[in-house]
Amino acid sequence: MVARLFARSDGFAPLVLGPAPAAPPFPGVAFQPVRPAFRPLRRATRYAIGVQRAARRLAPVLIGVHNRPDIARFLAGHGVAPVVLCLQNDPQDMRASRTAAAREGLLAALGGVIVASDFLRRRFLDGLAPDAAARVFVVPNCLDLAALPPPLPDASRAPEILYVGRVVADKGVDGFVAACASALPRLPGWRASLIGADRFGAASPETPFLRAIRDRAAASGIEMQGYRTHDQVLAAMARAAIVVVPSRWAEPFGLTAIEAMASGAALLTTRRGALPDLAGAAAVYIDPDDPAGMAEAIVALAGDPERRAALGRAGLARVRDFDCGATLARLDRLRHEIIGAGRRR
């Protein structure tokens, strides 16, 4: 997401600093590796000092720190440039922003906080004074809609119920498998597929949870495809009639749900975290801990092509708000506002 959104701009020249990879991580992204300080300190502190030194040489007009409240606070205290904390995850799950007092201190030190969803904004502002809201901004994750595979009309889509994501309990995969095991015998001609592994990447390990899911899926006729590249995932979504995002974890954003809607599939998802804010009326909502109810929702949607087509159209209309062009323009406006506010302070 940094490569897609924060490293692009019409009015700035973004540069990404980070731990040294073997090669620049994304084509077209200006990247500079950070050398941690050689001192007997915590690893995070040595890294933060390395970032501070690099920033002093570069003299940026703004520093955006992603998902590291501790490093953002450190850099803000050294006055190199206005610092913005950019959050993709729940701040209340992070040590340096877990309490309201910690978040209040962060906000006082920073130029602002950018979060990926309204859910994360509510989590950051929880317990803070009302005036704090003026400095916590939502810049949603985005998709390059023009680069996605063209969605098929419902009549041309495969009779497939698809799960995409990590094969871990938080994502509700066990509920999906149990629901499909109940639903498939009632849906002649339909199939269910599961794409994903324990982690991202082809070298993801086999875990006890994954083995158990594999056994249950095999017994129920559910195809487990394992890890697939992002392009392969998007192509699978563009073909499937139904995509299920059964997260029981409070999703900080829920990019898979956005991708499913952008593919034109009918979306089933939960009300956990940011998912209902993103999907709105363009989804059927399920309880991740009620496989029987999930199965009934799958059967009902599989048997109702008009409802699937309506959900597909609603999803395609809704994701226009998440196109990268509009999001990049908002981010640039916000950068100018934060820089200007820093100069006035």
C-alpha positions in Angstrom: 0.0 0.0 0.0 2.9 2.3 0.6 4.1 1.6 -3.0 0.6 2.1 -4.4 -0.4 5.2 -2.4 2.2 6.9 -0.2 5.1 6.6 -2.6 3.2 8.4 -5.4 2.3 12.1 -5.7 1.6 14.8 -8.2 3.0 17.6 -6.1 5.8 15.9 -4.0 8.8 13.7 -4.6 8.3 10.8 -2.1 11.2 8.7 -0.9 10.8 5.5 1.1 13.2 4.7 3.9 13.3 1.3 5.3 15.4 -1.7 6.3 17.8 -2.8 3.7 16.4 -5.4 1.3 18.4 -7.3 -1.3 16.9 -5.1 -4.0 14.4 -2.2 -4.1 11.1 -3.8 -3.1 8.9 -2.2 -5.8 9.7 -1.0 -9.3 9.3 2.7 -9.7 9.5 3.5 -6.0 12.3 5.7 -4.8 13.9 3.7 -2.0 16.8 4.3 0.4 17.9 1.7 2.9 18.4 2.7 6.5 21.6 1.9 8.4 20.7 1.3 12.1 22.9 3.1 14.6 25.7 0.9 16.0 24.9 1.4 19.7 24.0 -0.9 22.6 20.3 0.0 22.4 17.1 -1.7 21.5 16.8 -2.7 17.9 13.9 -0.3 17.3 15.8 2.6 18.8 18.9 1.9 16.7 16.6 1.8 13.6 14.9 5.1 14.6 18.3 6.8 15.0 19.3 5.5 11.6 16.1 7.1 10.1 16.7 10.3 12.0 20.2 10.5 10.5 19.0 9.9 7.0 16.2 12.4 7.4 18.7 15.1 8.6 20.7 14.6 5.4 17.6 14.6 3.2 15.9 17.6 4.8 12.3 16.5 3.9 9.3 18.8 4.3 7.3 15.9 5.9 8.0 12.5 7.4 5.3 9.8 7.3 6.0 6.8 9.7 4.0 3.7 8.9 2.6 1.6 11.7 5.3 2.5 14.2 4.0 4.9 16.9 7.2 4.5 18.8 9.4 5.6 15.9 7.1 8.4 15.0 7.3 9.8 18.6 11.1 9.5 18.5 11.4 11.4 15.3 8.9 14.0 16.3 11.1 14.7 19.4 14.1 15.4 17.3 12.6 18.2 15.1 13.8 17.1 11.7 10.4 17.9 10.0 6.7 17.5 10.8 6.0 13.9 11.4 2.8 12.1 10.5 1.9 8.6 11.8 0.2 6.5 9.1 -1.8 3.6 10.6 -2.9 0.5 8.8 -3.5 -1.4 12.0 -5.4 -0.9 15.3 -3.5 1.6 17.5 -4.9 0.0 20.6 -2.9 -3.1 19.7 0.4 -1.3 19.6 2.5 -0.8 22.7 3.3 2.9 22.1 -0.4 3.8 21.5 -2.3 1.3 23.5 -3.7 3.7 26.1 -5.6 7.0 25.6 -2.8 8.8 27.4 -0.2 7.4 25.0 -2.4 8.4 22.0 -2.9 11.9 23.4 0.8 12.3 23.9 1.5 11.1 20.3 -1.0 13.5 18.8 0.5 16.4 20.8 4.0 15.6 19.3 2.9 14.8 15.8 1.8 16.9 12.8 -1.2 14.5 12.6 -2.3 10.9 12.3 -3.5 9.4 9.0 -5.6 6.2 9.3 -6.9 3.8 6.6 -10.5 3.6 7.8 -13.2 5.2 9.9 -12.9 2.2 12.2 -9.2 3.0 12.9 -10.1 6.7 13.4 -12.6 5.7 16.1 -10.1 3.5 17.8 -7.4 6.2 17.8 -9.8 8.8 19.2 -11.3 6.5 21.9 -11.0 8.3 25.2 -9.5 11.5 23.7 -10.9 15.0 24.0 -13.3 16.0 21.2 -10.8 18.5 19.7 -8.4 15.7 18.9 -10.6 14.7 16.0 -9.5 17.6 13.9 -6.0 16.1 13.6 -6.8 12.5 12.8 -7.5 12.0 9.1 -8.9 9.1 7.0 -7.1 8.3 3.8 -8.5 4.9 2.7 -6.5 2.2 1.0 -7.0 2.3 -2.7 -7.1 0.2 -5.9 -6.0 1.1 -9.4 -9.4 0.2 -10.8 -8.2 0.6 -14.4 -5.5 -2.1 -13.9 -7.9 -4.8 -12.5 -9.3 -7.6 -14.7 -12.6 -6.6 -16.3 -15.5 -8.1 -14.2 -17.7 -10.6 -15.9 -21.5 -10.2 -15.8 -23.1 -12.6 -13.2 -24.5 -14.9 -16.0 -21.0 -15.5 -17.2 -19.3 -16.1 -13.8 -18.3 -19.5 -12.5 -20.7 -21.1 -10.0 -18.0 -20.8 -7.4 -17.9 -19.8 -3.7 -14.4 -18.3 -3.1 -12.4 -17.5 0.0 -9.1 -15.5 -0.4 -6.8 -14.7 2.5 -4.5 -16.1 5.1 -5.5 -19.6 6.4 -5.7 -18.6 10.1 -8.4 -18.7 12.7 -8.8 -14.8 12.8 -9.9 -14.8 9.2 -12.7 -17.2 9.9 -11.6 -19.9 7.4 -12.9 -22.7 9.7 -16.3 -21.2 9.6 -16.1 -20.9 5.8 -15.2 -24.5 5.4 -17.9 -25.7 7.7 -20.5 -23.5 6.0 -19.5 -24.8 2.5 -19.6 -28.4 3.8 -23.2 -27.8 4.7 -24.1 -25.7 1.6 -22.5 -27.7 -1.3 -24.7 -30.8 -1.1 -27.7 -28.5 -1.6 -26.1 -26.7 -4.6 -25.7 -29.0 -7.6 -23.1 -27.7 -10.1 -21.5 -25.3 -7.5 -18.0 -25.6 -6.1 -16.1 -24.0 -3.3 -12.4 -22.9 -3.4 -9.9 -21.6 -0.9 -6.9 -19.5 -1.9 -4.2 -18.7 0.7 -1.7 -20.0 3.1 -0.6 -19.4 6.7 1.5 -16.4 5.5 2.1 -14.4 2.4 4.4 -16.1 0.0 5.0 -19.5 -1.6 7.3 -20.6 1.3 4.6 -20.3 3.9 4.9 -23.1 6.4 2.4 -25.9 7.1 0.7 -25.3 10.5 -1.5 -27.6 12.6 -4.4 -25.2 11.8 -3.7 -25.4 8.1 -3.5 -29.2 8.2 -6.8 -29.4 10.0 -8.5 -27.1 7.5 -7.0 -29.1 4.6 -8.4 -32.4 6.0 -11.9 -30.8 6.5 -11.9 -29.2 3.0 -10.9 -32.5 1.4 -13.7 -34.3 3.2 -16.2 -31.7 1.9 -15.0 -31.4 -1.7 -13.6 -27.9 -1.2 -10.6 -27.2 -3.4 -7.6 -25.7 -1.6 -5.3 -23.9 -4.1 -2.7 -22.7 -1.6 -0.7 -19.5 -2.1 -1.3 -17.6 -5.4 0.2 -14.4 -6.7 -1.9 -11.2 -6.4 -2.6 -11.2 -10.1 -3.9 -14.8 -9.9 -6.1 -13.8 -6.9 -7.6 -10.9 -8.8 -8.3 -13.1 -11.8 -10.0 -15.7 -9.6 -12.2 -13.0 -8.0 -13.1 -11.7 -11.5 -14.5 -15.2 -12.3 -16.2 -16.3 -9.1 -19.9 -15.7 -8.5 -19.5 -15.3 -4.7 -16.6 -14.2 -2.6 -16.7 -14.7 1.1 -14.7 -12.6 3.6 -15.6 -14.3 6.9 -13.2 -12.4 9.2 -13.8 -12.7 13.0 -10.8 -10.4 13.5 -11.7 -6.7 13.6 -10.3 -5.9 10.2 -8.5 -2.5 10.3 -9.4 -2.0 6.6 -10.4 -5.1 4.6 -8.7 -4.8 1.3 -9.9 -8.2 0.2 -13.5 -7.1 0.5 -12.8 -4.0 -1.7 -11.1 -6.2 -4.3 -14.0 -8.6 -4.3 -16.5 -5.7 -4.9 -14.2 -4.3 -7.6 -14.2 -7.7 -9.3 -18.0 -7.6 -9.6 -18.5 -10.6 -7.3 -21.4 -10.9 -4.8 -19.8 -10.3 -1.4 -20.6 -12.1 1.9 -18.7 -10.6 4.8 -19.0 -9.8 8.6 -19.5 -6.7 10.6 -16.1 -6.9 12.3 -13.8 -3.8 12.3 -14.0 -1.7 9.2 -15.8 -4.1 6.9 -19.4 -2.7 7.3 -18.0 0.8 6.8 -16.4 -0.3 3.5 -19.1 -2.5 2.1 -22.2 -0.7 3.3 -25.3 -2.1 1.5 -23.2 -3.8 -1.2 -22.8 -7.0 0.9 -24.7 -9.8 2.7 -23.6 -9.9 6.3 -22.8 -13.1 8.1 -21.7 -14.2 11.6 -18.2 -15.8 11.4 -19.0 -18.0 14.4 -22.4 -19.3 13.0 -21.5 -21.7 10.2 -25.1 -22.9 9.9 -26.3 -19.3 9.3 -23.4 -18.7 6.9 -24.4 -21.8 4.9 -28.0 -20.6 4.7 -26.8 -17.2 3.3 -24.6 -19.0 0.8 -27.4 -21.2 -0.4 -29.8 -18.3 -0.6 -27.4 -16.2 -2.7 -26.4 -19.1 -4.9 -30.0 -19.6 -5.8 -30.8 -16.0 -6.5 -29.0 -14.7 -9.6 -30.8 -11.4 -9.6 -29.6 -10.7 -6.0 -26.1 -11.6 -7.0 -26.2 -9.3 -10.0 -27.6 -6.5 -7.8 -24.8 -6.9 -5.2 -22.2 -7.0 -8.0 -23.5 -3.7 -9.4 -23.6 -2.1 -5.9 -20.1 -3.2 -5.2 -18.7 -1.8 -8.5 -20.4 1.5 -7.7 -19.1 1.6 -4.2 -15.5 1.0 -5.0 -15.3 4.1 -7.2 -14.7 5.9 -3.9 -11.5 3.8 -3.4 -9.8 4.5 -6.8 -6.2 5.5 -6.4 -6.6 8.8 -8.4 -9.1 10.4 -5.9 -7.2 9.0 -2.9 -3.9 10.3 -4.1 -5.4 13.8 -4.6 -6.8 13.8 -1.1 -3.4 12.7 0.3 -1.6 15.5 -1.4 -4.1 18.1 -0.1 -3.6 16.7 3.4 0.2 16.8 3.1 0.0 20.5 2.2 -2.4 21.2 5.1 -0.1 19.5 7.6 3.0 21.2 6.3 1.2 24.6 6.5 0.0 23.9 10.0 3.5 23.0 11.1 4.9 26.3 9.8 2.2 28.2 11.7 3.0 26.4 15.0 
